[in-house]
Amino acid sequence: MKGRSLDFIHHILRITPLFRRLLLDRIPDYLKSKEYLRLYLILCVSIVEIVLNFGRIFPDSSQYIDFSLFLLGRQGTVSQMYQIVMRPMVPLLTTPLILIFNNVNFSFGLVSGFFWIAGAIVAYKLGKLLLEDDDLATLVALVYVTAPAMLWHGAAVLTDSAAYFFIGLAIYLTFMRERQINVSSKKYFFDAFIVSTGVLFKEVVIFALLFMLYRRFVKRKGFKETLTAIVLIGFCGVLYLSLLGFGPDVFISKYSFASDVQSWGVYPFLVSFVRAYVLSYPERIQEWISVMDLFRVGRLLVFAVATPLGLYFSKRRKDLFMCTLFLFPTAIIWPVMVERFSFCLWPVIVLGMVNGMDFILSKLISTRVFHYNYRIFIYLYVFICAIVNTYYPITVKLEW
């Protein structure tokens, strides 16, 4: 019996490597890498937030819905849609989904959710490129997907998540190509071509596109190709508007309408900026006010202190400063000050905040004792903020 047991154990030991070769060795290396696990975490958090905030309706949503129905031949005229007619791509992408699911809100939620996830991946890649650290890159992506502005508008019947994606993509492709030695003209052109199409998703992408054009002009690499792509997409955009009976003056009409609704102001801008990155909560919940006020003040201090420090002590602070100059108009050019526009600065603000928190903790906590484990406090902080940020949107019913 003992001999049989030994034979069995010996047989198992011989078979185990076989199982390893048949099972583990067949799993692609990228599935076993830490980067895959990081991306998996980002994907899981993104999907949870998308499901919880899926298909939210805002005042602008009805026009996007009507435009999608117009593209399907179910709506007779676009004369009342001049405010969103320059943003045809998201409604266009929803049209086949509407035919499949026969649900307009659900179709918009799927398209917006796709760009939410795509933006999270870009946030991770951008953080890794500029901060040169996997942990910080993961935190950048997690802050991005759980920011108040994303939770409110990311999976809504709007075009915001697409705009955030293309803005981040423009910054990422710009800096990535600068690090590469031999870049073909085709790559420069297609980079600019893809980002230029983002303007047809939402016009604020033009500021990120201009940053790409400026950097390539200064570096004297890819400027002609980028300019060619911009002109090509611009021509297509003007032709598209003319076919619908609109001209470039539609942008002026849209701006004039917004100016009549609300005038620009410093205080509304600051409020929108805080609401985009920090916190908003239901004040009607009286029993939470004392705790939440304290938490909000703490978060506001972290944001106000960590972000400028993170930008100042960043290895790429000059690049981030120039990026800020080009993206800042996205937050102030529109008369109606809401967090949707302030969050267009996320490639700078989110990276600065994460880098700043890391810088502060690295100075406050002895790295000899904790080594790199002090970053677990940043992860904990981000997840607590994510829970609090998520609570309000899913418990408030919007009525317009």
Secondary structure, 3 states (H helix, E strand, C coil): CHHHHHHHHHHHHHHHHHHHHHCHHHCCHHHHCHHHHHHHHHHHHHHHHHHHCCCCCCCCHHHHHHHHHHHCCCCCCCCCCCCCCCCCHHHHHHHHHHHHHCCHHHHHHHHHHHHHHHHHHHHHHHHHHHHCCHHHHHHHHHHHHCCHHHHHHCCCCCCHHHHHHHHHHHHHHHHHHHHCCCCCHHHHHHHHHHHHHHHHCCCCHHHHHHHHHHHHHHHCCCHHHHHHHHHHHHHHHHHHHHHCCCCCCHHHHHHHHHHHHCCCCHHHHHHHHHHHHCCCCCCCCHHHHHHHHHHHHHHHHHHHHHHHHHHHCCCCHHHHHHHHHHHHHHHHCCCCCCHHHHHHHHHHHHHHHHHHHHHHHHHHCCHHHHCCCCHHHHHHHHHHHHHHHHHHHHHCCCCC
